[in-house]
Amino acid sequence: MKRAIVTPPVLSPTALAELKQWLGITTSQDDAPLGNLLRAGLDTCEAFTGSMPIEAACEEVLPLSSAWQRLFTRPVQAITAVQAIPASGPRSDLAASAYAIELDADGGGRVLVTVPGDAARLAVRFTAGLAPSWETLPEALRHGILRLAAHQHRERETSGAGPIPPAAVAALWRPWRRMRLT
């Protein structure tokens, strides 16, 4: 599985304003690095919880199979396209009658290709995320992302050898954590 984020989540100015308030920063000279810390916080939140926090357009490339294939990214809101990737040549959209899709109640998405044509692999485009925006993100996740970004900002001048995420952030995110058994 190879995931690409086609359209990254939009991080509203509210997120930066909340982080600056938490840190007591009133100038705009650190806005770019603070924004980078917030985006890193989103990535860390996804890695810890197993769920993408803010909606983004994504694509996963899957091997061709005659069985149902589960998308790795969660929670899937909508599967928007399935494309055939041949061994050589350009991609092509599969007809809607050539595949079936399912969205599970637990946020998973699955694809079954019934007429693969000359495909060697599949590209599945979809929208995934817990919330459409920063403002609608559950409070515990949002607060954890802010605390992690603030922690990273404060630790920038030290060795930074502590655990990531810190225990206070992990406690906020733990109820949202998805565990997978393999």
N, C-alpha and C positions, 0 to 999 in steps of 0.2 A: 504494500500500500504506500502510495506517495500522495501526500496532501499538499495542495497549493491554495493559498488564500487569494482568490481572484479580486475581490473587493474587500479591503480590510475594514474592520469596524470603525465607525466614526466616534472619536473621543471628543465629547462636547467640551466647550470652554468651562462648563460647570465643574468638570472633573479637575481641571488645572486650578481653578479658583478654590475648590475645597482643599486640595493638597497645599496650596500656598497659605491658606488660612491655618491649616493644621501645623505647618512649619513656622508660621509667623513671618512669612516673606511678603513684602509689599511692593517690591520692584519687579520689573519684567525681564531683567537681564538673565535670569535662570530659567525662563519659560521653556526653552527648547530642551535642556537636559531634564527638567522635571517632567515634560511630556514624554520623553523617552523612558523615564522611570515608571510612569503610569502604564505605558505600553508593555514594558517588561513585567509589570505587576499583573497585567491581564494574562500574559503568557504563562506566568508562574501559577496563577489561579487556575488556568485551564489544566496545566500539568498536574497540579495537586488534586483538583476535584474530578477531573475526567470530563468536564463539560466546558464548552466554549462560553465565556460570560456574555459577550455582546455579539449580536447577530452580525454575520459576515457571509459573503458569497464565497463558496469554497469549491474545490474540485479534487476528487480522489481518482487515481488511476489504479484500476484493478485488473488482475489477470482474467482472461476469458474462462468461464466455467459454465457448466450446464446446471449448477445448483444455485440456490439463493446465496447472494453475497452481502455481507453486512458492511456498512460504512463504519469506519473507525471513529470519526468525529461525531460528537453528540452535543446537545440534542438537535436533531435534524428537524427543521421547520417545514421544508418543502424540497422535493427533488425536481429540478427544473429542466434537466436535459441529460440524455445518455448518448454518448458518441462512440462510434467504433473507431479503434486505432488499428489499422492494418500493419503488417510487418514492414511494409514500405508504402509510401504514398501519404496523401493528406487524410486527416480525420473526416468523418462524415456523421451526421446525425442519424441515429436509428429511428425508424418509424415507430410511432407509439404502439403499434400492434406487434412490434418485434421484442418488446420487453414488458415486464410488470414491475411495479414498485409497491413497497409497503412502508408505512410509517408506524412504528411500534409505540405503544402507550408509554414506554420508558424512555422515549426520545431517540430510539435507534431508527435507522433507515436501511432498507434492503432492496436489492435489485436482482431480478431474474431475467436473463436474456434467453429468449426462445428462438429467435432467428438472428444469429450473429453475423451472417454474411461473411465477409472476408476479414473480420476483426481478429486480431491477435490479443488485444487488450481493450479495456473499456475506460472511458473517461466519464465520470458521473459528476454533474454540476448540481449544487444544492445550496440552500441557505441553512445555516446552523447558528444556534446561540440561545442562551436562556432568556435574554431580554433584548428588545429592539434598540435600546439606548442606555446610556449611563444613568440617566434619571430613573429609569424603570428597573434597573438591576436590583436584586434583593439587597437589603440594607447590610446584612452580614458580609456578603461578597464585596460590596462596594467599600465598606469600611476596612475590610482586610486588604484590599488593593491599595487604599490610601495609606494605611499603616505600613505596608511593605515598602511602598515608594518612599515614604518619609524615613523609614529605617535605613534604606539604601542610601538616601541623600545624607543622612547623618553619619553613616559609616564610610563614606567615600574617602575620608582621610585616614582611616585606620586599616588594619589588616583585613577586616571583614570576614574573619574566620568563623563566625557564628553560623548556626543552621539557617537555611533558607527553605521555607518561610520560618520566621521566628515563631516561638510557641504561641504568642498572643494572636498572631495571624492564623496559624494552623487551627487554633481553637475556634475561630470565627468560621473558617471554611470547612471544618470536619463534618458538620451535618450535611453538607452538599457533596461530600466525596463519594465517588462511584468506584467500587472495587471490581476488578475483573479477575476471574479465575481462568487460567490457561492450561 
